[in-house]
Amino acid sequence: MSDPRLSDPVILIASDSFSPDEIARIEAVAPALRAGTKEARAALPVDQRASIKAIANKGHRAIDGAQMDLFPNLKLIAQFGVGYDAIDVAAASARGIAVTNTPDVLNEDVADLAVAMMLGWARQIPQGDAWVRNGTWALGRELPLNRKMSGAKVGIAGMGRIGRAIADRLAAFNMDIHYSSRGEKDTPGWTYHADVVDLAGAVDWLVVAVVGGDSTRGYVSRAAIEALGPQGVVINIARGTCLDEEALIEALQQGKIAGAGLDVFYNEPHVDARLIAMDNVLLQPHQASSTVETRRDMSMAQCANLAAFFAGEALITPVN
């Protein structure tokens, strides 16, 4: 393949959420142009659209077949992140377009945040911080007793790379680990459940770590949420679509479960006001992988796939 640096723009930067450093890495691979919305992409001149061979994508705005068809010479969509549910992979495959993602580099950070949210919820860390800052503690009032996490029963819904990283951490808390997955895994004696409702019924904590996409939409159902019982807590670091958010809200309002810790939501960044109003819900702004180190590594992994493509080499982390 000819050197892309000597030609017209061949990479489309398809998101406005890339940082300057991330854009610089992409532009170091090959000439690029930016069009962060579908309207901006449709407005590109025909000759510019024809020159695009790869799309660098980030975030959750959909790239469907109609978007792909704007670029007749498109051969690669390189996603920033492990999740690629925003991309119509079937449509890409039908058009001979490869899709890549950036797995593994974010596993540790996501697992860290899952455990931090569990501890934050159980030990009321946000409430305790506020108790000190607003002077309540200085008035002689003690924070209400909170809840022990060590030794409790925890269910990991989805024992993939991230689920395993979470479970490994929770094993250090002497927790009784249960999990659901497509099949039984090689574990240190952890308890497998083929059905997520059965899993939820056996544990006190349910950590959602399945992949996003249509195959897991509503995976943690109303029945699973209610099976947790009044002491149950849901932690979701997967995708908002992976659990029935309406059922979760109703269960929280009615005391059918004890609480939740959520890093992802149905309509993010616009979070349901009912969740915001609840003091038994710990909320985060979808920041599980948001460390300087991991975002750098994700960017480098995305660019490694772009570089391999333009060098005519095998893609490093292909999806299809």
C-alpha positions in Angstrom: 0.0 0.0 0.0 1.3 3.5 -0.9 2.5 5.8 1.9 -0.8 7.5 3.2 1.2 10.4 4.5 1.8 11.5 0.8 -1.9 11.5 -0.1 -5.2 13.2 0.7 -6.8 12.6 4.1 -7.5 8.8 4.5 -8.6 8.7 8.1 -11.9 10.1 9.3 -11.9 11.2 12.9 -15.6 10.5 13.6 -16.0 11.8 17.2 -15.6 15.2 18.9 -14.6 13.5 22.1 -11.0 12.7 21.2 -8.4 14.7 23.2 -5.7 16.7 21.4 -3.1 14.0 22.3 -5.3 11.3 20.8 -5.9 13.3 17.6 -2.2 13.9 17.3 -1.5 10.1 17.5 -4.1 9.4 14.8 -2.7 12.2 12.6 0.8 10.7 13.0 -0.4 7.5 11.4 -1.9 9.1 8.3 -3.5 12.3 7.1 -6.9 12.8 8.8 -9.9 15.0 8.7 -12.5 15.5 11.4 -16.3 15.1 11.1 -17.8 14.4 14.5 -21.5 14.1 13.6 -23.4 12.2 10.8 -24.5 15.6 9.5 -20.9 16.8 9.2 -19.9 13.6 7.5 -22.7 13.8 5.0 -21.7 17.4 4.2 -18.1 16.4 3.3 -17.3 16.9 -0.4 -17.6 13.7 -2.5 -13.9 13.6 -3.3 -13.0 13.8 0.4 -15.4 11.0 1.3 -13.9 8.9 -1.5 -10.4 9.3 -0.1 -11.3 7.9 3.3 -10.1 4.4 3.9 -10.4 4.2 7.7 -12.6 5.7 10.5 -11.2 6.3 14.0 -14.2 6.2 16.3 -14.8 6.9 20.0 -17.9 6.9 22.1 -21.4 5.6 21.5 -22.8 7.5 18.5 -24.0 4.9 16.0 -22.1 4.1 12.8 -24.5 2.1 10.7 -24.6 0.9 7.1 -25.8 4.2 5.8 -22.9 6.0 7.4 -20.5 3.5 6.0 -21.9 3.9 2.5 -20.9 7.6 2.5 -17.3 6.4 2.2 -17.0 4.0 -0.8 -13.4 3.1 -0.1 -13.8 2.5 3.6 -12.0 -0.6 4.8 -11.5 -0.2 8.5 -13.4 1.2 11.5 -11.0 1.4 14.5 -12.9 1.8 17.7 -11.5 3.5 20.8 -12.6 1.2 23.7 -13.4 -2.4 24.3 -17.2 -1.9 23.5 -18.2 -1.7 19.9 -22.0 -1.9 20.2 -22.3 1.5 18.5 -21.0 0.0 15.3 -23.1 -2.2 13.1 -20.6 -5.0 12.8 -22.8 -7.1 10.6 -23.2 -4.2 8.2 -19.5 -3.6 8.2 -18.8 -7.3 7.5 -21.3 -7.3 4.6 -19.3 -4.4 3.0 -15.9 -5.9 3.6 -15.1 -3.4 6.3 -12.9 -4.6 9.2 -13.7 -3.5 12.8 -11.2 -3.3 15.6 -11.4 -2.4 19.3 -9.0 -1.9 22.2 -9.5 -4.8 24.6 -7.4 -5.8 27.7 -5.7 -2.4 28.3 -8.7 -1.1 30.3 -9.5 -4.3 32.3 -7.7 -3.3 35.4 -9.1 0.2 35.7 -12.7 -1.0 35.1 -12.2 -3.7 37.7 -10.7 -1.1 40.2 -13.8 1.2 39.8 -16.2 -1.7 40.3 -14.6 -2.6 43.6 -14.3 1.1 44.5 -18.1 1.5 43.9 -18.8 -1.5 46.1 -16.7 -0.1 48.9 -18.1 3.4 48.4 -21.7 2.2 48.6 -21.1 -0.3 51.5 -19.0 2.1 53.7 -21.0 5.2 52.7 -17.8 7.0 51.6 -19.6 9.9 49.8 -21.9 10.4 52.7 -19.0 10.3 55.2 -17.1 12.9 53.2 -20.1 15.2 53.2 -20.7 14.5 56.9 -17.2 16.0 57.7 -17.3 18.8 55.2 -20.8 20.2 56.2 -19.9 20.2 59.9 -22.3 17.5 60.9 -19.6 15.4 62.5 -18.2 18.5 64.4 -21.7 18.9 66.0 -21.2 15.5 67.6 -23.3 13.4 65.3 -21.9 10.0 64.3 -22.4 8.7 60.7 -25.0 5.8 60.8 -23.4 2.4 60.9 -22.7 1.1 57.4 -22.3 -2.3 55.9 -19.5 -4.9 55.8 -18.5 -6.0 52.4 -15.7 -8.5 53.1 -17.0 -12.1 53.2 -20.3 -11.4 51.5 -21.7 -13.3 48.5 -21.0 -11.6 45.2 -22.2 -12.6 41.7 -20.3 -11.5 38.6 -22.7 -11.4 35.6 -20.3 -12.0 32.8 -17.0 -13.8 33.5 -15.0 -12.3 30.6 -11.7 -10.5 31.0 -13.2 -7.7 33.0 -15.4 -9.9 35.0 -12.4 -12.1 35.9 -10.4 -9.1 37.0 -13.2 -8.0 39.3 -13.5 -11.5 40.7 -9.8 -11.7 41.4 -9.9 -8.5 43.4 -13.0 -9.6 45.3 -11.4 -12.9 46.2 -8.9 -10.8 48.3 -11.9 -9.6 50.3 -12.7 -13.2 51.1 -16.0 -12.9 49.2 -18.0 -16.0 48.2 -17.8 -15.6 44.4 -20.5 -16.8 42.0 -20.7 -16.0 38.3 -22.7 -16.4 35.1 -21.2 -16.8 31.7 -21.8 -18.5 28.3 -20.2 -21.5 29.8 -18.4 -22.7 33.0 -14.9 -21.2 33.4 -11.7 -22.5 34.9 -11.8 -20.8 38.3 -10.5 -21.5 41.8 -13.7 -23.2 42.8 -16.1 -20.3 42.2 -19.8 -21.2 41.7 -21.2 -21.2 38.2 -24.8 -20.4 37.4 -26.1 -20.9 33.8 -28.9 -18.4 34.5 -28.5 -14.8 35.8 -31.8 -15.0 37.8 -30.4 -18.0 39.7 -27.1 -16.1 40.1 -28.9 -13.1 41.6 -30.9 -15.3 43.9 -27.7 -16.7 45.4 -25.8 -13.5 46.2 -25.9 -10.2 48.1 -24.0 -8.2 45.4 -24.5 -8.4 41.6 -21.8 -6.9 39.5 -22.8 -6.5 35.8 -19.8 -7.1 33.5 -21.2 -8.5 30.3 -20.4 -7.0 26.9 -22.8 -4.4 25.4 -24.9 -4.8 22.3 -28.2 -6.4 21.3 -27.2 -9.8 22.6 -27.1 -8.5 26.2 -29.9 -5.9 26.1 -31.9 -6.3 29.3 -29.7 -9.2 30.4 -30.2 -8.3 34.0 -34.0 -8.5 33.9 -36.7 -7.5 36.3 -36.7 -11.1 37.6 -33.0 -11.0 38.2 -33.1 -7.7 40.0 -36.0 -8.8 42.3 -34.2 -12.1 42.9 -31.5 -10.2 44.7 -33.8 -9.5 47.6 -34.0 -6.6 50.0 -30.3 -6.8 51.0 -29.1 -6.9 47.3 -27.0 -4.3 45.6 -26.5 -3.9 41.9 -23.2 -2.6 40.5 -23.1 -1.8 36.7 -19.9 -1.1 34.9 -20.9 -2.7 31.6 -23.5 -0.8 29.5 -26.7 0.9 30.6 -28.6 -1.3 28.2 -27.4 -4.5 29.9 -30.0 -4.2 32.7 -33.6 -3.2 32.9 -33.2 0.3 34.2 -36.9 0.9 34.8 -37.2 -2.3 36.8 -34.1 -1.2 38.8 -35.6 2.1 39.6 -38.9 0.5 40.7 -37.1 -2.0 42.9 -35.1 0.7 44.5 -38.1 2.9 45.1 -40.1 0.0 46.6 -37.3 -1.4 48.8 -37.1 -4.6 46.9 -33.3 -4.2 46.8 -31.0 -2.2 49.0 -29.1 -0.1 46.5 -27.0 0.3 43.4 -23.8 1.7 42.1 -24.0 2.8 38.4 -21.3 4.0 36.1 -23.5 3.5 33.0 -27.0 4.5 32.1 -29.7 4.1 29.4 -29.7 7.6 28.2 -26.3 8.8 29.3 -25.1 11.5 29.9 -28.8 12.3 30.7 -29.4 10.3 33.8 -33.0 9.6 35.0 -33.9 12.1 37.6 -35.3 9.4 39.9 -31.8 7.8 40.2 -30.3 11.2 41.0 -32.8 11.7 43.8 -32.0 8.5 45.6 -29.5 8.5 48.4 -29.0 4.7 48.2 -27.6 4.9 44.6 -23.9 5.8 44.0 -23.5 7.4 40.6 -20.5 7.9 38.4 -20.1 9.6 34.9 -19.1 6.5 32.9 -15.5 6.9 33.9 -14.4 3.3 34.6 -11.5 3.5 32.1 -10.8 7.2 32.7 -7.2 7.3 33.9 -4.4 9.0 32.2 -2.5 5.8 31.8 -5.3 3.7 30.4 -6.7 6.3 28.0 -3.2 6.7 26.6 -2.9 2.9 26.2 -6.3 2.8 24.5 -5.3 5.5 22.1 -2.1 3.7 21.3 -3.9 0.4 20.7 -6.4 2.1 18.3 -3.5 3.7 16.4 -1.6 0.4 16.3 -4.6 -1.1 14.4 -4.7 1.9 12.1 -0.9 1.6 11.4 -1.2 -2.1 10.8 -3.9 -1.5 8.3 -2.0 1.1 6.3 1.1 -1.0 6.4 -0.9 -3.9 4.9 -0.3 -6.0 8.0 -2.7 -8.2 10.1 -4.9 -6.2 12.4 -4.0 -6.5 16.0 -7.4 -6.8 17.7 -10.0 -7.5 15.0 -13.6 -7.8 15.9 -15.0 -9.4 12.7 
